[in-house]
C-alpha cells in the first residue's frame, strides 16, 4: 500500500502475545476486588461535557486543555470520558433512587486525554478503578489502602511507595489557599510558565509541579495539614493511626494534592522508581462532596484508579501459553467439509482445534508447525471413505495412527 492509514498518535493496538498479559491482569483484578465485595459496572465512553466540568473542575488541566469534546448537530456537547469516577457517580444517580446506601463499585475501560504521548502515558489509555460510596470514617480510607496494596501484590507489581496527605475540606481549604498564595506571591516570578497560570487558577497544583525550580519553592511552602479544621484534622490522624496499625508503610507527603478539584481530605499515590518521570502507579482519595455536586444526596465516597498500561510496564505477569490441541489437515472438498464438523465437535469437548488453510498437504503441514499444534488430524478421501482419521503427533516419537472418526471425541476428550 502506498499510503496506509496509521494509528492515531497516542493510541496503539493490543495484539497477541501482549493481549494475554492484559487478560491475566483483568482476571486478577476482578478476582481480587470481588473478594473485597466490589461489583463491576460498565459506563458509556461518551458522556455529557457538563458532567466533567462540574466534577473535575473548569480550572483543571484536564477540562481546560485535555478533553476530547464534540458538538452534535442539535448543539449538545459530548466528551470522551477522561476519567472514571464522575461517570460512575452519574451512573449511580441514574440507576439508584432515594438515599444512597453503601455501594462498592469497580470498573475497567478506556479513557481519553489529549496529552503529550510518552512512556506510560497515552491519549487513549485504560484504567482499573474502585469507588466506595457511603462510608466517611477514616477506617474506610485505611481499608481501601489495604485493598490497593493487596491488588498491587496480586498483579506482581513489585516495590512501590505509598504517599499520603490530606487536602482538607471546603471549610479549611480556603484558609490554606490564602496562606499558600501569601507564600507564593513574592516568589511568583520564579515559578515555571504553567505554575504562573496555576497561581491564580489553582494554586494548590503548584505543590506537585515536576519543575525543579517549583519543587524547590514548594518544599518550603506551608503544609496543609497544619491548616486543617478540627474535623479534618481528626480524620487525618485517624488515617495515619490506621495505617500504622495495619502495618502499611507510608510517607506523609505535604506536597501531594492530586489534579482533580473534587478531592477532599485523604489523597494518596503509590509510586514506583521503575517508571521514570511518570512514577505514579495507583492513586486516589476521598471525594465526599462529589455526589451532591452532581445533583445527588449527601454521600461520602473514596476510591482509586490505576493505569493498566503503567501496571503492565512493571508487572511480572506472564501471558499464558496458547496451546492448539489439534489442527485438521484435509485435502479435497468432502474431507474439508467433514473436517469443519470434526473441529466443531472437538471444540465442544473443550479442546482448542483449528482447521488448516486450503492448499496442498505440504502447505497445510507447514501451517500446523507454525501454530505449534500438538497433533494433526489428517483427513483425505481414503480416510473419509473408511470413516477414520489419521492422528499424527507433532512432537515426540509417537508414530501416526488411524482411529475411528466416531471415537475421536471420546479418545481426545479423555486425554
BAZADO-411658 format. One record per residue (C-alpha): residue in one letter; x, y, z negated. Coordinates in pm, whole numbers. Last residue first. Layout:
BEGIN
   code     east    north       up
      A        X        Y        Z
...
! end
This chain:
BEGIN
   code     east    north       up
      X     -654    -3719    -2711
      X    -1020    -3807    -2777
      X    -1164    -3565    -2525
      X     -924    -3689    -2261
      X    -1043    -4052    -2286
      X    -1411    -3972    -2334
      X    -1424    -3708    -2059
      X    -1229    -3933    -1814
      X    -1442    -4247    -1858
      X    -1685    -4162    -1575
      X    -1397    -4061    -1347
      X    -1245    -4404    -1401
      X     -874    -4411    -1467
      X     -566    -4418    -1246
      X     -206    -4399    -1359
      X       97    -4172    -1347
      X      403    -4287    -1535
      X      489    -4149    -1881
      X      848    -4022    -1871
      X      799    -3676    -2019
      X      618    -3374    -1880
      X      364    -3318    -1604
      X      155    -3628    -1691
      X      -12    -3753    -1369
      X     -365    -3891    -1403
      X     -503    -4025    -1076
      X     -884    -4003    -1063
      X    -1137    -4279    -1002
      X    -1477    -4338     -846
      X    -1316    -4564     -584
      X    -1432    -4347     -292
      X    -1322    -4035     -480
      X     -976    -4179     -546
      X     -925    -4257     -175
      X    -1062    -3918      -58
      X     -828    -3738     -296
      X     -841    -3643     -663
      X     -531    -3585     -869
      X     -573    -3487    -1234
      X     -250    -3308    -1321
      X     -123    -3304    -1677
      X       11    -3066    -1940
      X      -28    -2766    -1712
      X      262    -2521    -1712
      X       77    -2259    -1501
      X      368    -2253    -1253
      X      413    -2631    -1254
      X       46    -2687    -1161
      X       85    -2423     -888
      X      377    -2620     -743
      X      151    -2927     -749
      X     -111    -2739     -546
      X      146    -2643     -282
      X      269    -2998     -250
      X      -87    -3137     -212
      X     -155    -2884       64
      X     -384    -2589       14
      X     -681    -2468     -187
      X     -599    -2315     -525
      X     -558    -2554     -819
      X     -854    -2607    -1052
      X     -811    -2522    -1417
      X     -891    -2704    -1741
      X     -862    -2594    -2103
      X    -1030    -2868    -2307
      X    -1320    -2827    -2550
      X    -1522    -3127    -2430
      X    -1744    -2893    -2226
      X    -1428    -2782    -2050
      X    -1390    -3145    -1943
      X    -1733    -3149    -1777
      X    -1672    -2820    -1598
      X    -1340    -2942    -1461
      X    -1500    -3269    -1343
      X    -1774    -3082    -1152
      X    -1522    -2850     -985
      X    -1308    -3152     -893
      X    -1609    -3321     -732
      X    -1645    -3024     -494
      X    -1271    -3032     -427
      X    -1283    -3407     -358
      X    -1566    -3350     -109
      X    -1387    -3075       85
      X    -1044    -3233      101
      X     -739    -3233     -123
      X     -798    -3200     -499
      X     -542    -3129     -771
      X     -741    -3054    -1089
      X     -531    -2898    -1365
      X     -517    -3026    -1720
      X     -456    -2923    -2079
      X     -351    -2568    -1996
      X     -192    -2444    -2318
      X     -156    -2072    -2387
      X       97    -2010    -2663
      X      -44    -1785    -2932
      X       88    -1429    -2920
      X      329    -1354    -3201
      X      273    -1121    -3498
      X      590     -964    -3637
      X      430     -618    -3638
      X      636     -303    -3577
      X      517     -190    -3234
      X      192     -382    -3281
      X       82     -153    -3564
      X      166      153    -3355
      X      -53       36    -3066
      X     -332      -57    -3309
      X     -348      293    -3455
      X     -461      278    -3817
      X     -765      427    -3988
      X     -869      494    -4346
      X    -1177      550    -4559
      X    -1347      724    -4849
      X    -1707      836    -4898
      X    -1933     1028    -5134
      X    -2291     1076    -5015
      X    -2502     1392    -5051
      X    -2793     1334    -4816
      X    -2748     1365    -4439
      X    -2724     1659    -4198
      X    -2371     1629    -4062
      X    -2215     1842    -4338
      X    -2404     1633    -4594
      X    -2234     1317    -4462
      X    -1899     1497    -4451
      X    -1893     1632    -4807
      X    -1729     1344    -4995
      X    -1448     1291    -4744
      X    -1179     1085    -4922
      X     -858      976    -4756
      X     -695      822    -4456
      X     -375      698    -4303
      X     -212      389    -4150
      X      118      350    -3964
      X      252      707    -3979
      X      611      736    -3852
      X      557      909    -3519
      X      906     1065    -3534
      X     1079      727    -3547
      X      853      422    -3575
      X     1073      181    -3771
      X     1104      409    -4075
      X      745      328    -4162
      X      475      546    -4317
      X      155      461    -4507
      X      -44      780    -4546
      X     -277      915    -4811
      X     -540     1174    -4895
      X     -738     1193    -5220
      X     -942     1507    -5297
      X    -1145     1616    -4996
      X    -1093     1551    -4624
      X    -1337     1705    -4374
      X    -1090     1950    -4220
      X     -887     1688    -4035
      X     -510     1705    -3993
      X     -383     1540    -4311
      X     -262     1737    -4620
      X       60     1573    -4738
      X      303     1842    -4853
      X      265     1757    -5226
      X      381     1400    -5163
      X      324     1175    -5467
      X      522      865    -5367
      X      376      518    -5406
      X      444      166    -5532
      X      125      -40    -5589
      X      140     -229    -5921
      X     -238     -215    -5969
      X     -197      -25    -6299
      X       36      227    -6135
      X     -210      272    -5851
      X     -495      318    -6098
      X     -304      573    -6307
      X     -225      785    -5999
      X     -583      760    -5873
      X     -726      852    -6214
      X     -488     1148    -6241
      X     -620     1273    -5908
      X     -982     1231    -6017
      X     -919     1418    -6343
      X     -752     1701    -6149
      X    -1040     1711    -5901
      X    -1292     1752    -6183
      X    -1080     2008    -6373
      X    -1022     2225    -6060
      X     -694     2162    -5879
      X     -428     2434    -5849
      X     -115     2250    -5967
      X     -205     1953    -5744
      X     -197     2198    -5450
      X      173     2243    -5497
      X      319     2591    -5439
      X      556     2609    -5141
      X      929     2544    -5193
      X      949     2238    -4967
      X      716     2410    -4721
      X      990     2657    -4622
      X     1239     2377    -4550
      X      972     2185    -4359
      X      896     2494    -4150
      X     1261     2523    -4050
      X     1285     2150    -3974
      X      975     2151    -3751
      X      761     1847    -3840
      X      474     2058    -3978
      X      301     1893    -4275
      X      278     2198    -4502
      X      195     2440    -4221
      X     -130     2246    -4182
      X     -252     2404    -4508
      X     -252     2743    -4332
      X     -549     2660    -4108
      X     -650     2949    -3882
      X     -440     3242    -4009
      X     -108     3072    -4071
      X     -189     2798    -3819
      X     -100     3029    -3529
      X      239     3117    -3675
      X      262     2749    -3760
      X      249     2655    -3392
      X      516     2911    -3295
      X      754     2799    -3571
      X      763     2984    -3904
      X     1043     3228    -3992
      X      831     3535    -3916
      X      572     3417    -4169
      X      817     3407    -4460
      X      693     3715    -4647
      X      332     3596    -4598
      X      392     3226    -4667
      X      373     3242    -5047
      X       69     3472    -5052
      X      -95     3249    -4791
      X      -27     2942    -5009
      X     -178     3108    -5317
      X     -480     3209    -5105
      X     -528     2853    -4983
      X     -488     2725    -5338
      X     -778     2936    -5460
      X     -985     2838    -5156
      X     -909     2467    -5230
      X    -1047     2471    -5585
      X    -1423     2477    -5534
      X    -1446     2330    -5183
      X    -1246     2030    -5300
      X     -890     1933    -5385
      X     -627     1830    -5131
      X     -495     1545    -5347
      X     -177     1362    -5250
      X      -48     1013    -5172
      X      246      866    -4980
      X      269      487    -4938
      X      598      364    -4794
      X      608       74    -4549
      X      810     -248    -4529
      X      698     -516    -4285
      X      393     -505    -4061
      X      303     -873    -4080
      X      -65     -805    -3996
      X     -175     -979    -4317
      X       67     -759    -4514
      X      -75     -445    -4353
      X     -425     -560    -4446
      X     -320     -637    -4805
      X     -178     -287    -4847
      X     -491     -131    -4694
      X     -717     -332    -4926
      X     -504     -219    -5221
      X     -549      139    -5101
      X     -926       91    -5083
      X     -922      -39    -5439
      X     -734      271    -5555
      X     -976      506    -5384
      X    -1270      312    -5530
      X    -1114      337    -5879
      X    -1102      717    -5839
      X    -1482      723    -5852
      X    -1697      867    -5572
      X    -1850      549    -5430
      X    -2145      552    -5189
      X    -1981      507    -4849
      X    -1670      308    -4754
      X    -1535      367    -4402
      X    -1264      143    -4257
      X    -1085      189    -3925
      X     -899        0    -3655
      X     -786      232    -3382
      X     -703      216    -3014
      X     -535      476    -2796
      X     -626      659    -2480
      X     -411      969    -2458
      X     -118      776    -2603
      X      109      797    -2906
      X      327      505    -3029
      X      626      614    -2824
      X      535      932    -2640
      X      243     1083    -2450
      X      185     1457    -2502
      X     -166     1479    -2642
      X     -508     1497    -2474
      X     -689     1279    -2727
      X     -910      974    -2670
      X    -1016      686    -2896
      X    -1055      316    -2810
      X    -1206       56    -3044
      X    -1215     -119    -3378
      X    -1463      -71    -3661
      X    -1519     -129    -4033
      X    -1814      -46    -4256
      X    -1881      -89    -4628
      X    -2210       66    -4740
      X    -2317      172    -5088
      X    -2663      322    -5078
      X    -2783      614    -4867
      X    -3093      799    -4985
      X    -3359      792    -4717
      X    -3316      637    -4375
      X    -3034      434    -4220
      X    -2979      393    -3846
      X    -2913      743    -3713
      X    -2752      868    -4035
      X    -2512      573    -4043
      X    -2441      604    -3670
      X    -2350      973    -3716
      X    -2126      880    -4009
      X    -1961      612    -3793
      X    -1905      862    -3511
      X    -1750     1114    -3752
      X    -1510      849    -3884
      X    -1389      712    -3551
      X    -1153      961    -3392
      X    -1111     1150    -3061
      X    -1451     1033    -2930
      X    -1495     1111    -2560
      X    -1693     1433    -2571
      X    -2034     1545    -2444
      X    -2172     1897    -2387
      X    -2530     1902    -2256
      X    -2589     2156    -1980
      X    -2853     1957    -1788
      X    -2598     1875    -1518
      X    -2373     1731    -1787
      X    -2080     1916    -1946
      X    -1759     1728    -2014
      X    -1513     1716    -2303
      X    -1184     1532    -2350
      X    -1061     1667    -2683
      X     -702     1778    -2751
      X     -673     2155    -2782
      X     -927     2324    -3011
      X    -1101     2015    -3146
      X     -791     1802    -3211
      X     -568     2096    -3302
      X     -800     2179    -3591
      X     -964     2523    -3615
      X    -1308     2414    -3495
      X    -1336     2147    -3767
      X    -1330     1767    -3772
      X    -1695     1731    -3873
      X    -1898     2012    -3716
      X    -1686     2037    -3402
      X    -1675     1658    -3373
      X    -2050     1608    -3380
      X    -2108     1921    -3168
      X    -1937     1752    -2876
      X    -2219     1497    -2866
      X    -2080     1145    -2840
      X    -1929      917    -2575
      X    -1735      609    -2692
      X    -2056      469    -2838
      X    -2048      304    -3183
      X    -1963      -52    -3285
      X    -2002     -160    -3649
      X    -1807     -438    -3824
      X    -1908     -534    -4177
      X    -1676     -482    -4475
      X    -1707     -706    -4784
      X    -1340     -733    -4880
      X    -1316    -1080    -4722
      X    -1456     -928    -4403
      X    -1171     -679    -4402
      X     -912     -958    -4390
      X    -1098    -1177    -4140
      X    -1185     -894    -3903
      X     -832     -753    -3915
      X     -681    -1099    -3865
      X     -893    -1155    -3555
      X     -802     -815    -3413
      X     -430     -877    -3469
      X     -443    -1219    -3301
      X     -634    -1072    -3005
      X     -389     -786    -2966
      X      -94    -1029    -2979
      X     -254    -1240    -2704
      X     -314     -931    -2490
      X       65     -892    -2467
      X      104    -1218    -2268
      X     -105    -1134    -2079
      X     -231     -786    -1989
      X     -313     -460    -2164
      X     -319     -179    -1907
      X     -188      164    -1997
      X     -301      519    -2064
      X     -105      840    -2130
      X      -96      943    -1767
      X     -389      790    -1578
      X     -296      453    -1430
      X     -172      465    -1068
      X     -373      456     -747
      X     -159      309     -467
      X      -41      538     -184
      X      131      342       92
      X        0        0        0
! end
